[in-house]
Amino acid sequence: MGEAVAILGLGTMGTGMASNLLKAGFSVSVYNRTAVKALALVGAGARFASTPAEAAKNASVVISMLADDAASREVWLGKDGALGAAKERAVLIESSTVSPAWIAELAGLAAQRGADFLDAPVTGSRLQAEAGQLSFLVGSNDAALERAAPILKAMSKEIVHLGPVGSGAKMKLINNFLCGVQIASLAEGLAWIERSGLDREKALVVLKSGAPGSPLLGAISARMADRNYRVNFLLSLMAKDLLYAQNEAAHCNVDLKTADAARSLFEVAIQQGFGDEDMSSVIEPLRNKVGLEPQCSK
């Protein structure tokens, strides 16, 4: 078997990442709070660890892919946390979308442990994770990235080294801020199209082929039109990312007013039970407003 790698977190992204490491010949240990999510990976050759510490103790590389700062902190520093069990000179990689403040704290603790550290969040969603086509946005020194590169390559189409530790986290929040705002505006625009009497499919062709068009608009509009909300990216996580983006931008005296408006739509969707659906389901509260006529007045 190849180099030993631990994956902490088997959600929408972590499962695909672990699967591609197994395919590339790495020895993979996996930890997830809900053990049943590891069954398919164990069947493919992964070793299930009952705690983050158990997963990390023999690994040369430890990768975390979790929901937020709190989940990351618990896995690295909590009871039976991975950091305390990590080998000296291990490479520790935080791939979750978390705050730069938490990245700075975790990097400092990793340095005290004698470990190399990278913040390496990803762009892409479930399909890209499964296909090994993620893009890693890396903050690290050159030596740490060189050590981590073979593992990252097994899960990705590209590795973008943005600068020192923290650079990846900042770039990821900017990326998700722009995505969240576009998805929210698309939800409003599509709800407007549906109530206006326009032919929805013709209208979407105009939008997708015109100036507003983007890969994101194409993918999300198809899910909204089909009401196919199988999770590629959790709606609740986009709301969280927009909040983190607002907080981080405020440190630079930038007020993300559009993020505030977009986040309000996502929070309404969470309140109406769509938090565990795909982020494209943010349109449903707009479709379901009580008392509205099917079409607007001519």
C-alpha positions as CSV (number, residue, x, y, z in Angstrom):
1,M,0.0,0.0,0.0
2,G,1.0,3.6,-0.5
3,E,1.5,6.4,2.0
4,A,-0.9,6.4,4.9
5,V,-3.6,9.1,4.8
6,A,-6.4,9.8,7.2
7,I,-9.7,11.5,6.1
8,L,-11.7,13.1,8.9
9,G,-15.3,13.7,7.7
10,L,-17.3,11.7,5.2
11,G,-19.9,14.1,4.1
12,T,-20.7,15.2,0.5
13,M,-17.1,15.9,-0.2
14,G,-15.0,13.7,2.1
15,T,-16.4,10.4,0.8
16,G,-15.4,11.2,-2.8
17,M,-12.0,12.3,-1.7
18,A,-11.3,9.2,0.3
19,S,-12.5,7.0,-2.6
20,N,-10.0,8.6,-5.0
21,L,-7.2,8.2,-2.6
22,L,-8.0,4.5,-2.4
23,K,-8.1,4.2,-6.2
24,A,-4.7,5.9,-6.3
25,G,-3.2,3.2,-4.0
26,F,-2.9,5.1,-0.7
27,S,-3.6,3.4,2.6
28,V,-6.6,5.3,3.9
29,S,-8.1,5.5,7.4
30,V,-11.4,7.3,7.7
31,Y,-13.3,8.8,10.6
32,N,-16.9,10.0,10.6
33,R,-19.2,10.7,13.6
34,T,-21.9,8.6,11.9
35,A,-20.1,5.3,11.2
36,V,-22.6,4.0,8.7
37,K,-21.3,6.5,6.1
38,A,-18.0,4.7,6.1
39,L,-19.4,1.3,5.1
40,A,-18.8,1.6,1.3
41,L,-15.3,2.9,1.8
42,V,-14.4,0.1,4.2
43,G,-15.7,-2.3,1.6
44,A,-13.3,-0.7,-0.9
45,G,-10.3,-1.1,1.4
46,A,-10.4,1.8,3.9
47,R,-9.9,1.3,7.6
48,F,-12.5,2.8,9.9
49,A,-11.3,4.6,13.0
50,S,-13.6,5.1,15.9
51,T,-12.0,8.4,16.9
52,P,-10.1,11.2,15.0
53,A,-7.0,10.3,17.1
54,E,-7.1,6.7,16.0
55,A,-7.4,7.7,12.3
56,A,-4.5,10.2,12.7
57,K,-2.0,8.2,14.8
58,N,-0.3,6.3,12.0
59,A,-1.0,8.6,9.1
60,S,1.7,10.7,7.3
61,V,-1.1,13.0,6.0
62,V,-4.3,14.0,7.8
63,I,-7.1,15.7,5.9
64,S,-10.2,17.3,7.5
65,M,-13.3,18.0,5.5
66,L,-16.0,19.2,7.8
67,A,-18.9,21.6,8.0
68,D,-17.6,24.6,10.0
69,D,-15.2,26.0,12.6
70,A,-16.9,24.2,15.5
71,A,-16.8,20.8,13.8
72,S,-13.2,21.3,12.7
73,R,-12.2,22.4,16.2
74,E,-13.8,19.3,17.8
75,V,-12.2,16.9,15.4
76,W,-8.7,18.4,15.7
77,L,-8.7,19.5,19.4
78,G,-11.6,17.8,21.1
79,K,-11.7,14.6,23.1
80,D,-9.6,12.0,21.2
81,G,-8.7,14.8,18.7
82,A,-6.5,14.3,15.7
83,L,-3.9,16.9,16.5
84,G,-2.7,15.3,19.8
85,A,-2.3,12.0,18.1
86,A,-0.6,13.2,14.9
87,K,2.9,12.0,14.2
88,E,5.7,14.6,14.4
89,R,6.4,15.8,10.9
90,A,3.0,14.7,9.7
91,V,1.3,16.9,7.1
92,L,-2.0,18.3,8.4
93,I,-4.5,19.6,5.8
94,E,-7.6,21.5,6.6
95,S,-9.9,21.4,3.5
96,S,-13.1,22.5,5.2
97,T,-14.5,26.0,4.4
98,V,-13.7,27.7,7.7
99,S,-12.7,31.1,9.0
100,P,-9.2,32.4,8.5
101,A,-9.1,33.1,12.2
102,W,-9.5,29.4,13.0
103,I,-7.0,28.5,10.3
104,A,-4.4,30.8,12.0
105,E,-5.1,29.2,15.4
106,L,-4.9,25.7,14.1
107,A,-1.7,26.4,12.1
108,G,0.0,27.7,15.2
109,L,-0.9,24.6,17.2
110,A,0.3,22.4,14.4
111,A,3.6,24.2,14.4
112,Q,3.9,23.6,18.1
113,R,3.3,19.9,17.4
114,G,6.1,19.9,14.8
115,A,3.8,19.2,11.9
116,D,3.5,20.8,8.5
117,F,0.2,22.6,7.9
118,L,-1.8,23.6,4.8
119,D,-5.2,25.2,4.5
120,A,-6.5,23.7,1.3
121,P,-10.2,24.2,0.8
122,V,-11.7,23.1,-2.5
123,T,-13.8,24.4,-5.3
124,G,-16.2,21.9,-6.9
125,S,-19.0,19.9,-5.3
126,R,-20.1,16.3,-5.0
127,L,-19.7,15.3,-8.7
128,Q,-16.1,16.8,-8.8
129,A,-15.2,15.1,-5.6
130,E,-16.3,11.7,-6.9
131,A,-14.5,12.2,-10.2
132,G,-11.2,13.4,-8.6
133,Q,-11.7,16.8,-10.3
134,L,-11.6,19.2,-7.4
135,S,-9.5,22.4,-7.4
136,F,-7.5,22.9,-4.2
137,L,-6.9,26.5,-3.0
138,V,-3.8,26.2,-0.9
139,G,-2.2,28.4,1.7
140,S,1.1,27.0,2.9
141,N,4.9,27.3,2.5
142,D,6.5,25.7,-0.5
143,A,8.0,22.7,1.5
144,A,4.7,21.7,3.0
145,L,2.9,21.9,-0.4
146,E,5.6,19.8,-2.0
147,R,5.1,17.0,0.6
148,A,1.3,17.2,0.2
149,A,1.2,17.5,-3.6
150,P,1.0,13.7,-4.4
151,I,-2.0,13.3,-2.2
152,L,-3.8,16.4,-3.4
153,K,-3.2,15.4,-7.1
154,A,-5.0,12.1,-6.5
155,M,-8.2,14.1,-5.7
156,S,-8.0,17.1,-8.0
157,K,-7.6,18.6,-11.5
158,E,-5.5,21.5,-10.2
159,I,-3.7,22.8,-7.2
160,V,-3.5,26.6,-6.9
161,H,-0.9,27.9,-4.4
162,L,-2.2,31.3,-3.3
163,G,0.3,32.2,-0.7
164,P,1.0,31.6,3.0
165,V,-1.3,29.8,5.4
166,G,-4.7,31.5,5.5
167,S,-4.6,32.4,1.8
168,G,-6.7,29.4,0.8
169,A,-9.4,30.1,3.4
170,K,-9.7,33.7,2.3
171,M,-10.0,32.8,-1.4
172,K,-12.6,30.2,-0.7
173,L,-14.8,32.6,1.1
174,I,-14.6,35.1,-1.7
175,N,-15.4,32.3,-4.2
176,N,-18.4,31.2,-2.2
177,F,-19.6,34.7,-1.5
178,L,-19.9,35.3,-5.3
179,C,-21.5,31.9,-5.8
180,G,-24.1,32.5,-3.1
181,V,-25.1,35.9,-4.4
182,Q,-25.5,34.5,-7.9
183,I,-27.6,31.6,-6.7
184,A,-29.8,33.9,-4.7
185,S,-30.3,36.3,-7.6
186,L,-31.0,33.3,-9.9
187,A,-33.7,32.0,-7.6
188,E,-35.4,35.4,-7.6
189,G,-35.1,35.7,-11.4
190,L,-36.4,32.2,-12.0
191,A,-39.3,32.7,-9.7
192,W,-40.1,35.9,-11.6
193,I,-39.9,34.1,-14.9
194,E,-42.3,31.4,-13.7
195,R,-44.8,33.9,-12.5
196,S,-44.5,36.2,-15.5
197,G,-46.0,33.9,-18.2
198,L,-42.7,33.6,-20.1
199,D,-41.7,30.3,-21.5
200,R,-39.2,29.2,-18.8
201,E,-37.0,27.0,-21.0
202,K,-36.7,29.7,-23.7
203,A,-35.9,32.3,-21.0
204,L,-33.2,30.1,-19.5
205,V,-31.6,29.6,-22.9
206,V,-31.4,33.4,-23.2
207,L,-29.8,33.8,-19.8
208,K,-27.4,30.9,-20.1
209,S,-26.2,32.0,-23.5
210,G,-26.1,35.7,-22.7
211,A,-24.0,37.9,-20.4
212,P,-25.4,36.4,-17.2
213,G,-24.4,32.9,-18.3
214,S,-21.9,30.9,-16.2
215,P,-21.2,27.2,-15.4
216,L,-22.9,27.8,-12.1
217,L,-26.0,29.4,-13.6
218,G,-26.3,26.5,-16.0
219,A,-26.0,23.8,-13.3
220,I,-28.2,25.5,-10.7
221,S,-30.9,26.6,-13.0
222,A,-31.3,23.0,-14.3
223,R,-31.7,21.8,-10.7
224,M,-34.2,24.5,-9.9
225,A,-36.2,23.8,-13.0
226,D,-36.3,20.0,-12.3
227,R,-36.7,20.5,-8.6
228,N,-33.8,18.0,-8.3
229,Y,-32.4,18.8,-4.9
230,R,-30.1,15.8,-4.4
231,V,-27.2,17.3,-2.4
232,N,-24.2,18.6,-4.3
233,F,-23.7,21.4,-1.8
234,L,-25.8,21.7,1.3
235,L,-28.0,24.8,1.5
236,S,-27.2,25.3,5.2
237,L,-23.5,25.4,4.4
238,M,-23.9,28.2,1.9
239,A,-25.7,30.3,4.5
240,K,-22.7,29.6,6.8
241,D,-20.2,30.5,4.2
242,L,-21.9,33.8,3.4
243,L,-21.8,34.7,7.1
244,Y,-18.1,33.8,7.4
245,A,-17.5,35.9,4.2
246,Q,-19.2,38.9,5.7
247,N,-17.2,38.6,8.9
248,E,-13.9,38.2,7.1
249,A,-14.6,41.1,4.7
250,A,-15.5,43.3,7.7
251,H,-11.9,42.9,8.9
252,C,-10.8,44.6,5.7
253,N,-13.5,47.3,6.1
254,V,-15.6,45.9,3.3
255,D,-19.4,45.6,3.9
256,L,-20.8,42.8,1.8
257,K,-24.3,44.1,1.5
258,T,-25.2,41.6,-1.3
259,A,-24.1,38.8,0.9
260,D,-26.4,40.0,3.6
261,A,-29.4,40.0,1.1
262,A,-28.5,36.6,-0.2
263,R,-28.0,35.1,3.2
264,S,-31.5,36.2,4.2
265,L,-32.9,34.1,1.4
266,F,-30.9,31.0,2.4
267,E,-32.0,31.5,6.0
268,V,-35.6,31.6,5.1
269,A,-35.1,28.4,3.2
270,I,-33.5,26.8,6.2
271,Q,-36.5,27.9,8.4
272,Q,-38.8,26.2,5.9
273,G,-37.0,22.9,6.1
274,F,-34.6,23.1,3.1
275,G,-31.3,23.3,5.1
276,D,-30.4,19.7,4.4
277,E,-31.3,19.9,0.7
278,D,-29.1,21.1,-2.2
279,M,-28.4,24.9,-2.2
280,S,-30.5,25.2,-5.4
281,S,-33.6,24.6,-3.3
282,V,-33.3,28.2,-2.1
283,I,-35.9,29.0,-4.8
284,E,-38.7,27.0,-3.1
285,P,-39.7,29.6,-0.5
286,L,-40.1,32.1,-3.4
287,R,-42.3,29.6,-5.3
288,N,-44.4,28.8,-2.3
289,K,-45.4,32.3,-1.0
290,V,-48.9,32.0,0.1
291,G,-51.6,34.1,-1.6
292,L,-49.7,34.8,-4.8
293,E,-51.4,34.3,-8.1
294,P,-49.8,31.9,-10.6
295,Q,-48.9,34.7,-12.9
296,C,-48.4,38.4,-12.3
297,S,-50.8,41.0,-13.7
298,K,-50.3,42.0,-17.3
